[in-house]
Amino acid sequence: MQGEVLIVDDDKTICLIHKYLLKTVHNIEPRFYTCAGDALKCIADSPNSSKYIIYLDINMPVLNGWDFLERLYQFKNKDRFSVILVTSSIDAVDKSKAKDYDLVQGYIEKPLNKPKISTLDQMIGNFS
């Protein structure tokens, strides 16, 4: 099953940097959303068989990363989602909380860079 990569972060500059890195390292052309609600709408409008790797920021206005995760659990076929939290938070509470979500496959502190993306090679390789 082919999938799509989404970047969900309220900072457009970060989105563009992460998009460039994913294109450079994995030749993936991700879509990015600076509004988490728009990303959820994209997912809701797609077939229930569509797979997603989602690079998700935790600290965003209106709908934060935790709220976004909670809403992902409302979709059918939740196993089609793999979430990587990409955040500036170094708070141990956030790292611990991330472990409560089985959809979260990774926790990376910003900024994302080539070595950090390379740690996810196996997940990306199995995805496309």
ABEGO torsion letter per residue (X at the ends): XBBBBBBBBABAAAAAAAAAAAAAAAGBBBBBBABAAAAAAAAAABBAABBBBBBBBABBBGBBAAAAAAAAAABBGAAABBBBBBBABABAAAAAAAAABAABABBBBOBBBAAAAAAAAAAAAAAX
